[in-house]
Amino acid sequence: MRYLPIVWPASAVVWSATAALVMFTGATPSVRAPIIVAFLLVCPGLALTRLLRLGDLAVELTMAIALSIALDGLVAGSLLYAGEWSPRIGFTVLLAVAVVAAAIDAARTRRVWVIDR
């Protein structure tokens, strides 16, 4: 399957920016909840799964959801264990993971795109 390689890192950054916007601007819960839940279920895992270069879209999406749920639990558990529970801190950590992994994927994609020509 051939698709534009930069679409996934760009979509992860756009979803991250949208989620950060609704989280930190105090949007109403009816707007904030679906966007934050979608971000938490997909973006951190998708950004990290893309680094594995699995090649199959269905496998990448399945792994992304599973990895996102695992990361959500790991971050929440770590914050609870450290005695620093805060949904904003947990969200910020997951946001940083998603954006950094998407940036690494975009940089690697650019290199691969240049080599393929």
N, C-alpha and C positions, 0 to 999 in steps of 0.2 A: 504494500500500500504506500503510495507516494502522496504526501501532502506538504504544505508549506511548513518548514520546520520552525519558523519563528512564531507561528500562531500560538502554540501552547505556552511558551514563556510570556508572550505578550498578554494572553488571556489571564494567566495567573497574576500578573502585575495589575491588570485592570480590575479583576475581582478583589484583589488585596486593597487597592485604593478605594474601591467602592465600599468594601466592608469597613475600612478604617474611617471613611467619611461618615457613615451612619453610626458607627460605634462612638466616635469621639465628638460628634456634633450634637448628640442628644436627640436623634430622630425618634419619632414615636415608635413604640414597641411593635405595632402592626407593620411598620415598614422595616424596622431594624431586624426583627427575629428571622424572617425568611432569608435575608441576605447574609446574616451572620451564620446561620445554620448551614446554608449552602457553602459558604467559605470554609467553615470548620470541617465539613464532610468531604471536601474535594481538594481545595487548593494546596495545603501543606504537603499532602501525599502526592498530588499530581506533580508538583514542582520537583520533589525528590525522586519520584519514580521515573520521570523523564531523564534523569541523569544516568539511569541504568541502561537506556537504549534497548528496550525489550523488542521494539519493532512491531508489535501487534497492538492495535488500538484497544481492543476488548480487554486484553491482559493488562495494559497500562491503566485503564480506567478502573478495573477491578482492584488492582494493587493500590491505586491511588486512594480509593475509598477506605480500604482496609488499613493502609498506612496512616491516613489522616485520623481515623478513629483511634489508632494506637498512639499516635503523637499527642492527640488531645488528652487522652488518659494519662500519658506519661507526664505531660506538662502540669496538668491539674494535680496529679498525685505528688509530684515534686514540690509544687508550691504548698500543698497541704502539709507535707512532711517537714518543709522548712519553716512552717509557721507564718508564711507570707501570702496566704490566700487572697487573691484579688482577680476578678474576672478580667479587668483591664490589663493587668500584668501578663496573665496567661494568654490573652488575645494578642498582646504586643509581641510576645515570644514567638507565637505561631505565625504572626504576620512577618516577623523578621526571617524566620525559617523559609517561608514561601517566597519572599522577595529575593533573598540571597540565592536560594536554589534556582529560581527563575533567571536571575542574572548570570549565574554560572552556566546554565543551559543555553542561554542566548549567546554567550561568548563562545561556547563550544560549537553551537550551531553555526555561527558565523565562520569559524575556522573550517568546519566541514563543508560549508557552502562554497568557500573559496577554493578548497582542494578539489571539489567535484568538477569545477569548471574546466 
